[in-house]
Amino acid sequence: MLQFRVFPGGKRRIVTFSYDDGSRNDVRLIELFNKYGVKGTFHLNSRVFDDKNEDERRAFIDRYRGHEIACHTVHHGWPTRMPASTLIAETMDDRRALERYAGYPVVGMSYPSGDYDDRVISALSACGIVYSRTTKETFGFGFPDDWLAWHPTCHHRDAEAPTAEFLSTLDSEWKRPLLYIWGHSHEFKTEEDWAKQEKLVASLAGHEQIWYATNIEIYNYCEATRRVVVSADEKTLCNPSALDVWVERDKKEVFVIPAGKTVALP
């Protein structure tokens, strides 16, 4: 039996972080993430560009290299209280501003103030947004049922117990693989706050079983697994995507299906 329940490098767990608003504290948080080899997604309001010149805007985005930048609308309004045309403009203008300096399509998002409904989801989909994070904490470790209503595990202030539970399962058979921690870096106001965050990040770092990924990397990988074409006898697999995909057979063997390749399993 084949199952797509392993991730890049054959890893079985995923950790991702997500931070909103583009605070100046992002610089220190990124340094912390880089120190421990974890990855974050940073949801930005492009209004921060208003008082910056071209070089300053480029430098602002450069500090996020190695991580993901994503949308958060231009002005951080309440999406459910906007006309559809305003929401679309807020989203598309944010995308255009960020993409100009990011160098890649910015198709992820988080909802300002966690505010969304079905109408908002439809508008974002029309804008080319492929996932959007809410602020509804699940305290669980599963993938979203709807990528445009992606509920995180917990806020960083509530992360101690979920992190301990997650780490306790690394060497066990477990069907829920994803720890998703979110927050705002401006919430780190004291050295005690930063020390607590470093302790959290350090506890999650350096585990061979964990894939440290951005939000868009997780989305793209999951979509790639869904595109794999499998023969009726489960011996031949065609991967039409641009990403390598890993597959498990009989809970014992793990195989990689290279991007754009067809592989015959032994």
Protein Blocks (a to p, Z undefined) as FASTA:
>chain_A
ZZdfbcehhiabdcddddehjiaklmmmmmmmmmnopacdddddfklmmmpcfklmmmmm
mmmgoiacddebjnopafklpcfklmmmmmmmmmmmmmmmnopacfbdcdehhiacfklm
mmmmmnopabdcdfbdfkiabdcfblklcccfbdfklmmmmmmmmmmmmmpccfblbdcd
dddfklpmbfklmmmmmmmmmmmgoiakbccddfklmmmmmmmmmmpccdfkopaccdfb
fbdcdddehhlaccdddehiacddZZ
